[in-house]
């Protein structure tokens, strides 16, 4: 079964020619860099947009950086110059984040993904330290405000508090739950935690390096998917179909393309988080994208990436891998 999501956090979808591939139904996009016109056009093409932004860090390349009080900022994130943790317990932080939610609503986003709220699992430099319960309270406010604006809310990772925030979010996103062996943490989402509650979708992204010697169609469909060569530095003994089966949980008892493990929707990307996407059946497509330039920092590059994926990319490189090809 093909997942119904695509992540584009490097560049923005290019819909100038009036089409988009894949027709996944849902795209996650950088809320700041993706123009309102692009989001509106994607909606015309039948695609819903999840707008990504950080809800627990201040990035000096964002236009609203100076709206945060310096006293609410913690230490700089490791390996990410210009980005500092925020004390999500402070009222001023939420006031700025509300403006980000307002912008997402104005642009026509169908949902938001407030990233980095797992600040409790890091060392942000606050005293007293931020606890998981602080994130639960914060997400409740973020969710209530966004839902009142007509948008759904998702959560990325934060497996320690999934049960506590079930009613405050509408979907979950997992990065590399196969690698970290925590896919079962999402079972309460996909099967519903209590009688009378409805299950919620979980979107899972796993990463590969790849080479491809085949051709692409004009609309970005890989015409010879059997020619993909894939590997993952965390699973050095697996390549190609065996690796894909591993990353898609297809080796779990009872799992199949039609009945994915724990009902988790899995896609395979590179750490570039660009237009490339591979599905669990081995087919692959490339969303046509356009480059955008960042203002200021952002790790010293002109491409957009989530902080977590950028750090993971550095780890891959240290282990002798490359994020793409």
Secondary structure as GFF3:
##gff-version 3
##sequence-region A 1 325
A	DSSP	beta_strand	6	8	.	.	.	ID=ss1
A	DSSP	beta_strand	12	13	.	.	.	ID=ss2
A	DSSP	beta_strand	26	30	.	.	.	ID=ss3
A	DSSP	alpha_helix	36	44	.	.	.	ID=ss4
A	DSSP	beta_strand	48	54	.	.	.	ID=ss5
A	DSSP	beta_strand	57	59	.	.	.	ID=ss6
A	DSSP	three_ten_helix	65	67	.	.	.	ID=ss7
A	DSSP	three_ten_helix	70	72	.	.	.	ID=ss8
A	DSSP	beta_strand	73	76	.	.	.	ID=ss9
A	DSSP	beta_strand	83	86	.	.	.	ID=ss10
A	DSSP	alpha_helix	91	107	.	.	.	ID=ss11
A	DSSP	beta_strand	111	115	.	.	.	ID=ss12
A	DSSP	three_ten_helix	118	121	.	.	.	ID=ss13
A	DSSP	alpha_helix	132	148	.	.	.	ID=ss14
A	DSSP	beta_strand	152	156	.	.	.	ID=ss15
A	DSSP	three_ten_helix	159	161	.	.	.	ID=ss16
A	DSSP	three_ten_helix	166	168	.	.	.	ID=ss17
A	DSSP	beta_strand	171	175	.	.	.	ID=ss18
A	DSSP	three_ten_helix	183	186	.	.	.	ID=ss19
A	DSSP	alpha_helix	187	191	.	.	.	ID=ss20
A	DSSP	beta_strand	201	207	.	.	.	ID=ss21
A	DSSP	beta_strand	209	212	.	.	.	ID=ss22
A	DSSP	three_ten_helix	225	227	.	.	.	ID=ss23
A	DSSP	beta_strand	228	231	.	.	.	ID=ss24
A	DSSP	alpha_helix	240	247	.	.	.	ID=ss25
A	DSSP	three_ten_helix	261	263	.	.	.	ID=ss26
A	DSSP	beta_strand	265	269	.	.	.	ID=ss27
A	DSSP	beta_strand	276	278	.	.	.	ID=ss28
A	DSSP	beta_strand	284	286	.	.	.	ID=ss29
A	DSSP	beta_strand	289	290	.	.	.	ID=ss30
A	DSSP	alpha_helix	307	318	.	.	.	ID=ss31
###
